[in-house]
Amino acid sequence: MKKKNEILILILLVIVQTIIYIIVGENKQYLHIDEAYSFGLAGYDKINIQDNEDFFDNWHSKEYYKDYLVINREEIGNYKPVYENQKNDVHPPLYYLLLRFAMGFNINNFSKWTGIGINIIIYGFITIFMYLILKRLFKGEKHFELKSSILAFTSSITLASISNVIYMRMYSLLALNILITTYLHIKLLESDNQSPKLLIKIFITTTLGILTHYYYLFYISMMCLILIIKYIKEKRPKELVHYILTIMLSGIVSLIIFPYSIAHIFLGYRGKGVISRLKNLKELIIGIFTQIYNVYHYGFNNTLILIVSVILILVIYNKIKRNKLINTDTKTNQIIKLIMIPTIFFFIMTSISSPWNVLRYIVGVVGLIFVLIIYYLYKIFQTCTSEKITDISIIIILIIMLIMPLVKKIDPELLYRDRKEIVETIDKNSDIPAIYLFNINKGNSFIDDILLFTKIEKFYIAKDNLDITKIVKDEDISKGILIFINEEDITNNNEILNKIKNDLKFNEYKNIGKSTSCMIYYMN
């Protein structure tokens, strides 16, 4: 394929995937708590808005809460909160720096597209680097550029990738760092002589990876080990020293930029949580198998069982016919190991060390798992049948995989389509005062539902003052009142609501829905 046509196909595929992302992003109705934290940590002057002295037992306008999610004109150019908040939290600062920069284009306004837009751009590069990796794997095959581009595109529109795009956190950037690291190390693996330019690129990528997420260390550490063993076996001491110094320098520079990483990893609550989980074998096993299910469900759109079944049938067929299982050259085998070993290590380590068994912690390597399995499927097919039938078979499997979410009506993770009615109801009744009855024993975090707070004109969070009559005495409640209760006991809620109804001489109340942490009622 000519270089010009290759570039045009890639551009076209990136445009198509961007359209898909925009369509799905338009349907995202709510924020996950960590997404709200992303904006707050990037722009607010503290981690938690509830740490403000006037937060509880005061009426506030929606601007008060919106201030947590946006930056105003006076804050443009002030990037100090990015650094200070990450120092006091548990993550390195690079993603928040990018988000803060993007927030500067939307002064005084909150938009989900600020975060989703960053991820859409990142995934354009993810598709490109996935293509470059696949192109090396398929090198020598007929139409290998076209096959690589189709697989790269497919990997970027699985439920896992789409979920990652619409989730406004650092995991898309982590996935990109992992892919760039992989591509650069493939080039290093194949080079007979180290290029200083290549080492500089590895240094930059590794530094940025460490400053994006600490889980990146799982991946780069295993990749380093593979390269170190290779240089030792091949008796290339000079290149070994240069490579080790490059990686060490990345670590040193990242620590100079953000020295709080050591405390986060070894002394922070996340680090201590990892140690405690490592002591529980049952939790470790559950964590790994739950994440395997997430790969099946999101990474392969519920078709992994079908793909594995086909692979097993082909393996059995090859055994009966005594065919060679896979026909690959030595260099390609080395590249596969270079990708596979760090990917498996990252998957296992994140599965057993993550605080929750959810997709986002493993999504950095789900794309690589996808292309490795499809690549093996392709190569095994090749040993059983003609290239034409192989290509047709793979295309059929990919089509089944892509239409499966539409057939089974599976949403990407954290799309929150079910919150649409609540958001629309709050929008329509935004001029009605709202009171949040906060039960501190429930350990509630207000960041869960801060999106709703930014829509209501007058909002009161009651912690100590629970005298409703006194709270609303100066407010216009002629249209009624909204009540938020972070208590799931309906019986208890009804007792509270009946008392409020009687105290304020209202006629009725109705449940308008459940948000992340609250039951929401309208009373008039």
C-alpha positions as CSV (number, residue, x, y, z in Angstrom):
1,M,0.0,0.0,0.0
2,K,1.3,3.4,-0.9
3,K,2.2,5.7,2.1
4,K,-0.4,8.3,1.0
5,N,-3.2,5.7,0.9
6,E,-2.1,4.3,4.2
7,I,-2.4,7.7,5.8
8,L,-5.7,8.4,4.2
9,I,-7.2,5.2,5.5
10,L,-6.0,5.9,9.0
11,I,-7.4,9.4,8.9
12,L,-10.7,8.1,7.7
13,L,-10.9,5.4,10.5
14,V,-10.0,8.0,13.1
15,I,-12.8,10.3,11.8
16,V,-15.3,7.4,11.9
17,Q,-14.3,6.4,15.5
18,T,-14.5,10.1,16.6
19,I,-18.1,10.2,15.2
20,I,-18.9,7.1,17.2
21,Y,-17.4,8.6,20.4
22,I,-19.4,11.8,19.9
23,I,-22.7,10.0,19.5
24,V,-22.0,7.9,22.6
25,G,-20.7,10.9,24.6
26,E,-23.9,12.8,23.8
27,N,-25.8,10.1,25.6
28,K,-23.7,10.3,28.8
29,Q,-26.1,11.7,31.4
30,Y,-24.2,11.9,34.7
31,L,-20.8,12.0,36.4
32,H,-19.1,9.2,38.3
33,I,-17.7,10.5,41.6
34,D,-14.1,10.2,40.3
35,E,-15.0,12.2,37.2
36,A,-16.2,15.0,39.3
37,Y,-13.0,14.8,41.3
38,S,-11.0,15.1,38.1
39,F,-12.4,18.6,37.5
40,G,-12.2,19.5,41.2
41,L,-8.6,18.3,41.5
42,A,-7.7,20.2,38.3
43,G,-9.1,23.5,39.2
44,Y,-10.4,23.9,42.8
45,D,-8.3,25.2,45.7
46,K,-8.9,22.0,47.7
47,I,-9.7,18.3,47.2
48,N,-13.2,18.3,48.7
49,I,-15.7,21.2,48.5
50,Q,-17.2,20.0,51.7
51,D,-14.1,21.1,53.5
52,N,-15.3,24.7,53.1
53,E,-16.3,26.2,56.4
54,D,-19.6,27.5,55.1
55,F,-20.5,24.3,53.2
56,F,-23.0,22.9,55.7
57,D,-26.1,24.6,57.1
58,N,-26.1,27.5,54.6
59,W,-28.1,28.4,51.5
60,H,-25.9,28.5,48.4
61,S,-26.5,29.3,44.8
62,K,-25.7,26.8,42.0
63,E,-22.6,28.9,41.3
64,Y,-21.1,27.8,44.6
65,Y,-21.2,24.2,43.6
66,K,-20.3,24.8,39.9
67,D,-17.2,26.6,41.1
68,Y,-15.8,23.1,42.0
69,L,-16.1,21.9,38.4
70,V,-15.0,25.0,36.5
71,I,-12.4,27.7,36.5
72,N,-13.1,31.4,36.3
73,R,-11.2,34.2,34.6
74,E,-9.2,35.0,37.7
75,E,-7.9,31.5,37.8
76,I,-6.6,31.4,34.3
77,G,-2.9,30.7,34.4
78,N,-2.9,29.5,38.0
79,Y,-1.9,25.9,37.8
80,K,-1.0,25.6,41.5
81,P,-4.1,23.7,42.5
82,V,-3.1,20.9,40.0
83,Y,0.1,20.3,41.9
84,E,-1.1,20.9,45.4
85,N,-4.3,18.8,45.1
86,Q,-2.4,15.8,43.6
87,K,0.2,16.2,46.4
88,N,-2.6,15.8,48.9
89,D,-4.4,13.0,46.9
90,V,-3.0,9.7,45.5
91,H,-2.3,10.3,41.8
92,P,0.5,12.0,39.8
93,P,-0.4,15.3,38.1
94,L,0.0,15.0,34.3
95,Y,-3.6,14.2,33.4
96,Y,-4.9,16.9,35.6
97,L,-2.5,19.4,34.0
98,L,-4.0,18.5,30.6
99,L,-7.6,18.8,31.9
100,R,-6.9,22.1,33.6
101,F,-5.5,23.4,30.3
102,A,-8.6,22.3,28.5
103,M,-10.9,23.8,31.1
104,G,-9.4,27.2,30.2
105,F,-11.2,27.1,26.9
106,N,-14.6,26.9,28.7
107,I,-14.4,29.7,31.4
108,N,-17.1,29.7,34.1
109,N,-19.0,26.8,32.3
110,F,-18.9,23.1,33.0
111,S,-19.1,20.7,30.0
112,K,-18.6,17.0,29.8
113,W,-17.0,17.6,26.4
114,T,-13.9,19.1,28.1
115,G,-13.0,15.7,29.5
116,I,-14.4,13.6,26.7
117,G,-12.8,15.8,24.1
118,I,-9.3,15.1,25.6
119,N,-10.0,11.4,25.5
120,I,-11.2,11.5,21.9
121,I,-7.9,13.2,20.9
122,I,-5.9,10.7,22.9
123,Y,-7.8,7.8,21.2
124,G,-6.9,9.1,17.8
125,F,-3.2,8.6,18.7
126,I,-4.0,5.3,20.4
127,T,-5.5,4.0,17.1
128,I,-2.3,5.2,15.2
129,F,0.1,3.5,17.6
130,M,-2.0,0.3,17.7
131,Y,-1.8,0.3,14.0
132,L,2.0,0.7,14.0
133,I,2.3,-2.2,16.5
134,L,-0.1,-4.4,14.4
135,K,1.7,-3.5,11.2
136,R,4.9,-5.0,12.6
137,L,3.1,-8.2,13.7
138,F,1.5,-8.6,10.3
139,K,4.5,-7.6,8.4
140,G,5.0,-9.9,5.4
141,E,1.3,-10.8,5.1
142,K,-0.7,-9.9,2.1
143,H,-2.4,-6.5,2.5
144,F,-0.9,-6.3,6.0
145,E,-1.4,-2.5,6.2
146,L,-5.1,-2.9,5.6
147,K,-5.5,-5.7,8.1
148,S,-3.6,-3.7,10.7
149,S,-5.7,-0.6,10.2
150,I,-9.0,-2.6,10.5
151,L,-7.9,-4.3,13.7
152,A,-6.5,-1.1,15.2
153,F,-9.9,0.6,14.4
154,T,-11.9,-2.3,15.8
155,S,-9.9,-2.3,19.1
156,S,-10.7,1.4,19.5
157,I,-14.5,0.9,19.2
158,T,-15.0,-2.0,21.6
159,L,-17.1,-1.3,24.7
160,A,-13.9,-1.1,26.7
161,S,-12.4,1.6,24.5
162,I,-15.7,3.6,24.3
163,S,-16.1,3.3,28.0
164,N,-12.6,4.7,28.4
165,V,-13.3,7.6,26.1
166,I,-16.4,8.7,28.0
167,Y,-14.8,8.2,31.4
168,M,-13.1,11.5,32.3
169,R,-10.1,10.2,34.1
170,M,-6.4,9.5,33.3
171,Y,-6.9,6.0,32.0
172,S,-7.0,6.9,28.3
173,L,-3.7,8.7,28.7
174,L,-2.3,5.7,30.5
175,A,-3.4,3.4,27.6
176,L,-1.6,5.7,25.2
177,N,1.6,5.8,27.3
178,I,1.5,2.0,27.4
179,L,1.1,1.7,23.6
180,I,3.9,4.3,22.8
181,T,6.2,2.5,25.3
182,T,5.4,-0.8,23.5
183,Y,6.0,0.6,20.1
184,L,9.3,2.2,21.0
185,H,10.5,-1.0,22.7
186,I,9.6,-3.0,19.6
187,K,11.9,-0.7,17.6
188,L,14.6,-1.1,20.2
189,L,14.2,-4.8,20.2
190,E,14.7,-5.0,16.5
191,S,17.6,-2.5,16.3
192,D,21.1,-3.9,16.1
193,N,22.5,-0.6,17.3
194,Q,20.8,1.7,19.8
195,S,19.8,5.0,18.5
196,P,20.3,8.0,20.9
197,K,17.1,9.5,19.5
198,L,15.2,6.3,20.3
199,L,16.5,6.3,23.9
200,I,15.5,9.9,24.3
201,K,11.9,9.0,23.1
202,I,11.8,6.1,25.6
203,F,13.0,8.5,28.3
204,I,10.3,11.0,27.6
205,T,7.5,8.4,27.3
206,T,8.6,6.6,30.5
207,T,8.7,9.9,32.4
208,L,5.3,10.9,31.2
209,G,3.9,7.4,31.9
210,I,5.1,7.6,35.5
211,L,3.5,11.0,35.9
212,T,0.2,9.7,34.5
213,H,-0.5,6.7,36.7
214,Y,1.5,4.6,39.1
215,Y,0.1,1.4,37.5
216,Y,2.3,2.3,34.5
217,L,5.2,1.1,36.6
218,F,3.8,-2.5,36.5
219,Y,4.1,-2.4,32.7
220,I,7.4,-0.7,32.2
221,S,9.1,-2.7,34.9
222,M,8.4,-6.0,33.1
223,M,9.3,-4.6,29.7
224,C,12.6,-3.3,31.2
225,L,13.3,-6.8,32.6
226,I,12.8,-8.4,29.1
227,L,15.2,-5.9,27.5
228,I,17.8,-6.2,30.2
229,I,17.8,-10.1,29.9
230,K,18.1,-9.7,26.1
231,Y,21.1,-7.4,26.3
232,I,22.8,-9.7,28.9
233,K,22.2,-12.8,26.8
234,E,23.5,-11.1,23.6
235,K,26.5,-9.8,25.5
236,R,25.8,-6.1,24.7
237,P,27.1,-4.5,27.9
238,K,27.3,-0.9,26.5
239,E,23.7,-0.9,25.3
240,L,22.6,-2.5,28.5
241,V,24.1,0.3,30.5
242,H,22.7,3.0,28.2
243,Y,19.2,1.4,28.5
244,I,19.3,1.1,32.3
245,L,20.5,4.7,32.6
246,T,17.7,5.9,30.4
247,I,15.0,4.2,32.5
248,M,16.7,5.3,35.8
249,L,16.9,8.8,34.5
250,S,13.1,8.7,33.8
251,G,12.4,7.7,37.3
252,I,14.7,10.3,38.8
253,V,13.2,13.1,36.6
254,S,9.7,12.1,37.5
255,L,10.6,12.2,41.2
256,I,12.2,15.6,40.8
257,I,9.0,16.8,39.2
258,F,6.7,15.1,41.7
259,P,8.6,13.8,44.7
260,Y,5.4,12.9,46.5
261,S,5.1,9.8,44.4
262,I,7.1,7.8,47.0
263,A,4.8,8.7,49.8
264,H,1.7,7.9,47.6
265,I,3.0,4.5,46.6
266,F,4.5,3.3,50.0
267,L,2.8,5.3,52.7
268,G,-0.6,6.4,51.2
269,Y,-3.9,4.7,51.9
270,R,-3.9,3.1,48.4
271,G,-0.4,1.6,49.0
272,K,-1.4,0.2,52.4
273,G,-4.7,-1.1,50.8
274,V,-2.6,-3.1,48.3
275,I,-0.6,-4.7,51.0
276,S,-3.7,-5.7,52.9
277,R,-5.3,-7.2,49.8
278,L,-2.2,-9.2,49.0
279,K,-2.8,-11.1,52.3
280,N,-6.3,-12.2,51.3
281,L,-6.0,-15.1,48.7
282,K,-9.8,-15.2,48.2
283,E,-9.9,-11.5,47.3
284,L,-7.0,-11.9,44.9
285,I,-8.7,-14.8,43.0
286,I,-12.0,-13.0,42.9
287,G,-10.3,-9.8,41.6
288,I,-8.5,-11.7,38.8
289,F,-11.6,-13.5,37.7
290,T,-13.8,-10.4,37.9
291,Q,-11.4,-8.6,35.6
292,I,-11.3,-11.5,33.2
293,Y,-15.0,-11.2,33.0
294,N,-14.6,-7.4,32.3
295,V,-12.3,-8.3,29.4
296,Y,-14.9,-10.7,28.1
297,H,-17.8,-8.3,28.5
298,Y,-16.2,-5.0,27.5
299,G,-13.0,-5.9,25.7
300,F,-14.6,-8.4,23.3
301,N,-18.2,-7.2,23.5
302,N,-19.4,-10.6,25.0
303,T,-17.8,-12.6,22.2
304,L,-14.6,-13.9,23.8
305,I,-16.1,-17.3,24.5
306,L,-17.0,-17.6,20.8
307,I,-13.4,-16.6,19.8
308,V,-11.8,-18.9,22.3
309,S,-14.0,-21.8,21.2
310,V,-13.0,-21.2,17.6
311,I,-9.3,-21.2,18.6
312,L,-9.7,-24.4,20.5
313,I,-11.4,-26.1,17.6
314,L,-8.7,-25.0,15.3
315,V,-6.0,-26.2,17.7
316,I,-7.6,-29.6,17.9
317,Y,-7.9,-29.7,14.1
318,N,-4.1,-28.9,13.8
319,K,-3.2,-31.5,16.3
320,I,-5.2,-34.1,14.4
321,K,-3.7,-33.1,11.1
322,R,-0.3,-32.6,12.8
323,N,0.0,-29.1,11.4
324,K,2.3,-26.6,12.9
325,L,0.1,-24.5,15.3
326,I,1.4,-21.1,14.4
327,N,3.9,-20.1,11.7
328,T,5.9,-17.0,12.8
329,D,9.5,-16.0,12.5
330,T,11.9,-15.6,15.5
331,K,11.7,-11.7,15.5
332,T,7.9,-11.8,15.5
333,N,8.0,-14.3,18.4
334,Q,10.2,-11.9,20.4
335,I,7.9,-9.0,19.7
336,I,4.9,-11.1,20.8
337,K,6.6,-12.0,24.1
338,L,7.6,-8.3,24.5
339,I,3.9,-7.4,24.4
340,M,2.4,-10.4,26.1
341,I,4.5,-10.7,29.2
342,P,4.2,-7.0,30.4
343,T,0.5,-7.1,29.5
344,I,-0.2,-10.3,31.6
345,F,1.9,-8.9,34.4
346,F,0.1,-5.5,34.3
347,F,-3.3,-7.3,34.2
348,I,-2.6,-9.6,37.2
349,M,-1.0,-6.8,39.3
350,T,-3.7,-4.3,38.7
351,S,-6.4,-7.0,39.3
352,I,-5.0,-7.8,42.7
353,S,-4.0,-4.3,43.8
354,S,-6.9,-2.2,42.6
355,P,-9.4,-1.0,45.3
356,W,-12.3,-2.1,43.1
357,N,-12.7,-4.8,40.5
358,V,-13.8,-2.5,37.7
359,L,-12.8,-2.0,34.1
360,R,-10.9,1.2,34.3
361,Y,-7.9,-0.3,36.2
362,I,-7.1,-2.8,33.5
363,V,-8.3,-0.9,30.5
364,G,-4.7,0.3,29.8
365,V,-3.9,-3.2,28.4
366,V,-7.3,-4.4,27.2
367,G,-6.6,-3.2,23.7
368,L,-3.3,-5.2,23.6
369,I,-5.1,-8.3,24.9
370,F,-7.6,-7.8,22.1
371,V,-5.1,-7.6,19.3
372,L,-3.0,-10.5,20.7
373,I,-5.9,-12.9,20.8
374,I,-7.2,-11.8,17.4
375,Y,-3.7,-12.1,16.0
376,Y,-3.3,-15.7,17.3
377,L,-6.8,-16.5,15.9
378,Y,-5.7,-15.2,12.5
379,K,-2.4,-17.2,12.6
380,I,-4.0,-20.4,13.7
381,F,-6.7,-20.0,10.9
382,Q,-3.9,-19.6,8.4
383,T,-2.5,-23.1,9.2
384,C,-5.9,-24.7,8.6
385,T,-7.2,-23.0,5.5
386,S,-6.5,-20.5,2.7
387,E,-5.7,-16.8,3.3
388,K,-9.0,-15.8,1.7
389,I,-11.1,-17.9,4.0
390,T,-9.0,-16.8,6.9
391,D,-9.6,-13.1,6.1
392,I,-13.4,-13.7,5.6
393,S,-13.6,-15.7,8.9
394,I,-11.9,-12.9,10.9
395,I,-14.1,-10.2,9.3
396,I,-17.2,-12.2,10.2
397,I,-16.0,-12.6,13.8
398,L,-15.2,-8.8,14.1
399,I,-18.6,-7.9,12.6
400,I,-20.4,-10.2,15.2
401,M,-18.3,-8.6,17.9
402,L,-19.2,-5.0,16.8
403,I,-22.9,-5.6,16.5
404,M,-23.3,-7.6,19.7
405,P,-23.7,-4.5,21.9
406,L,-26.5,-3.3,19.6
407,V,-28.2,-6.6,19.5
408,K,-28.0,-7.2,23.3
409,K,-28.4,-3.5,24.1
410,I,-25.2,-3.3,26.2
411,D,-24.2,0.2,27.2
412,P,-20.6,1.2,27.7
413,E,-19.6,1.5,31.4
414,L,-20.7,4.7,33.3
415,L,-22.9,6.0,30.5
416,Y,-25.6,6.6,33.1
417,R,-28.4,6.4,30.5
418,D,-30.8,5.7,33.5
419,R,-30.1,9.1,35.1
420,K,-31.5,11.0,32.2
421,E,-35.0,11.4,33.7
422,I,-33.6,12.6,37.0
423,V,-31.4,15.2,35.3
424,E,-34.3,16.4,33.1
425,T,-36.6,16.6,36.1
426,I,-34.1,18.7,38.1
427,D,-33.5,20.9,35.1
428,K,-37.3,21.6,34.8
429,N,-37.6,22.3,38.5
430,S,-34.3,24.1,39.0
431,D,-36.1,27.2,40.5
432,I,-37.5,25.1,43.4
433,P,-35.3,25.3,46.6
434,A,-33.6,22.0,47.6
435,I,-32.6,20.7,50.9
436,Y,-30.2,17.8,51.5
437,L,-30.7,16.0,54.7
438,F,-27.3,14.6,55.4
439,N,-26.8,11.6,57.7
440,I,-23.1,11.7,58.5
441,N,-23.2,8.0,59.6
442,K,-23.8,7.0,56.0
443,G,-20.3,8.3,55.1
444,N,-21.8,10.1,52.1
445,S,-19.6,12.0,49.6
446,F,-21.3,15.0,48.1
447,I,-19.1,14.8,45.0
448,D,-21.3,11.9,43.9
449,D,-24.1,14.2,43.0
450,I,-22.5,17.5,42.6
451,L,-23.8,17.7,39.0
452,L,-27.3,18.0,40.3
453,F,-26.3,20.7,42.8
454,T,-25.0,22.9,39.9
455,K,-28.5,23.0,38.3
456,I,-30.5,24.1,41.3
457,E,-30.8,27.8,42.0
458,K,-30.9,27.5,45.9
459,F,-29.5,24.5,47.7
460,Y,-29.1,23.8,51.5
461,I,-27.1,21.0,53.0
462,A,-28.3,20.3,56.5
463,K,-25.9,18.7,58.9
464,D,-26.6,20.2,62.3
465,N,-29.6,22.3,61.6
466,L,-32.5,19.9,60.9
467,D,-35.3,22.4,61.8
468,I,-36.9,22.6,58.4
469,T,-39.3,25.4,59.3
470,K,-36.4,27.5,60.4
471,I,-34.3,26.6,57.3
472,V,-37.0,27.7,54.8
473,K,-38.5,30.7,56.7
474,D,-36.9,33.3,54.3
475,E,-37.3,31.2,51.2
476,D,-40.0,31.1,48.5
477,I,-41.4,27.6,48.7
478,S,-44.7,28.4,47.0
479,K,-43.8,26.0,44.1
480,G,-42.8,23.3,46.6
481,I,-39.4,22.0,47.7
482,L,-36.9,19.3,46.7
483,I,-35.7,16.9,49.4
484,F,-32.5,14.9,49.0
485,I,-31.9,12.2,51.6
486,N,-28.8,10.0,51.7
487,E,-30.8,7.2,53.4
488,E,-32.0,4.1,51.5
489,D,-34.4,3.0,54.2
490,I,-37.7,4.0,52.6
491,T,-39.7,3.5,55.8
492,N,-37.4,5.9,57.6
493,N,-37.5,8.3,54.7
494,N,-41.3,8.3,54.8
495,E,-41.3,9.2,58.5
496,I,-38.9,12.1,57.8
497,L,-40.9,13.3,54.8
498,N,-44.3,13.1,56.6
499,K,-42.9,15.3,59.4
500,I,-41.6,17.8,56.9
501,K,-44.9,17.8,55.0
502,N,-46.8,18.5,58.2
503,D,-44.4,21.1,59.4
504,L,-44.6,23.0,56.1
505,K,-48.2,22.3,55.6
506,F,-47.7,20.7,52.2
507,N,-50.2,18.2,50.7
508,E,-48.0,15.4,49.2
509,Y,-44.6,14.2,48.2
510,K,-43.3,11.9,45.5
511,N,-40.1,10.1,44.8
512,I,-38.6,11.4,41.6
513,G,-35.6,9.0,41.6
514,K,-32.4,7.8,43.1
515,S,-29.1,9.4,42.3
516,T,-25.8,7.9,43.1
517,S,-26.1,8.5,46.8
518,C,-29.5,10.0,47.5
519,M,-33.2,9.5,47.2
520,I,-34.8,12.6,45.7
521,Y,-38.3,13.7,46.5
522,Y,-40.5,16.6,45.4
523,M,-43.0,18.0,47.9
524,N,-45.7,20.5,47.4
